[in-house]
Amino acid sequence: MGCAYGKFVPTPAYSAIQQHCIRHREKWEPVPGLIVEETTGVTLECSGGFQIVDFSPEFGTEGIQLHLLGITTPPYSKLFPDDLKNR
């Protein structure tokens, strides 16, 4: 199982949960019904869950990250094949 994190580029729909993400950025509280999808529409499943870490009040849009913990589906190796080449 792999973990990944990176810059989160929100759509306008993010405004509905943004205050939750800012308020819980230090100690995450899941958002019921929230899912993560690939750009192709495939839903990502994470055994450790995922978190939107939002420090945008301090750093603007550059301060928002998505953390995926324990990616199980699709397999991590399919999502990030180059990450495993040098191991």
N, C-alpha and C positions, 0 to 999 in steps of 0.2 A: 504494500500500500504506500502510496506517495502523497506528499503534501506539496502544495504550490501556493504562491502568493504573487500578487502583482497589482498594478494600477487598475482601479475600477473606474470605468467611464459610464456614468449614469445616464439613463434615459429620463425623460420628464416624469415617468411613473415613480421614480425613486423618491420624489418629493413627499410621497405619502408615508414613507417609513424613515426618511432621513433623520428626523429628530430622535427617533428610537435608536438609530445607529450611533448618533453622536452621544446620546445619554448613556449608552451601554458599551462604549468603545473600550473601556478598561475591564469590564466584567460582562461578557456577552450574555445576552438573553435572546434566544431564538425568536424569529418572527414566524408565527404560525402560517403555514401555507406557502412560505417563500421557497422557491427552488432556483437552482443555477442551471442554465442551459448553455451549450456550445452555440456558436454562431449558426450551426447547421440545424439547431433545434433539439439535439440530443440532450436529455437531462443527465446531469452529473450527480452521482451518488457518492456521498462521503461518510465513512463510518464515524469520523470525529466531528462531522458537521462543517459548517462554513460560517464565516463572519465577515461583515462589511465593517471595516475599521475606518471611521470618518473623523478626520482632524481638519476638515475643510474650513471651520471657522478661523483656525489659526494659519492654515497653509493654502487655502483655496482648493480648487479641484485636484491639484497635485497631491493633496493630503488625504485622498481616499484610496484604500486598498481592499482587495478581496482576498481572504485567506481560506483555502480549501484544505481540510484536514482528513487524511486517510481516504484518498480517492480510490473507489472500488470499481465504479462503472462509469464510462468505459474504462478499460484497463489503463493505468497510468502510462504504460509503455506506448499505447496508441496515441494518447494525448500529447506526450512529450518524448518522442522517439530519440531525439538528439541528446536529451538529458542522460540517457542510459548508455550511450555509445562508448564512453570512456571509462566505464566501470568494470 
